[in-house]
């Protein structure tokens, strides 16, 4: 008995086993969950650093300039987090033997994760649904990062406003 036919029969209407092959879904889904969990840990660490440092910086002289520098550090940390996730996908592609060399795997993973889609390399035909799964992980994590950045900027604006009203300086609004 063929696993694809079994899945198709269970679905009843659509040939789901053909549309989303089970190996792609199993491996890709597990890796996607792992990437999102890694992202959650990273976001928690960056957020903790931000909260701790922003409250300290806001009480110092030249707080607006220091808060801007803190935002730069936070943006760099978020970039590092996304790059670590690309490395995770790269390793998964190489160790699963879907891609034979690290450079090709990294280029493919980065372009797929960011949904740029540039390049000539494609995965083997039987694993071609892995690409959309990698892209979905990037969509999830970039959306999450964007919402976190909005929260950081909002907090920095509030701290900057409080700091400037306490010191009599002009506020340094961020948009």
Secondary structure, DSSP 8 states (H G I E B T S, - for coil): --HHHHHHHHHSSS-HHHHS-HHHHHHHHHHHHHHHHHHHHHHHHHHHHHHHHHHHHHTSTTHHHHHHHHHHHHHHHHHHHHHHHHHHHHHHHHHTTSSSSHHHHHHHHHHHHTT---SS----GGGTTHHHHHHHHHHHHHHHHHHHHHHHHHHHHHHHHHHHHHHT-------
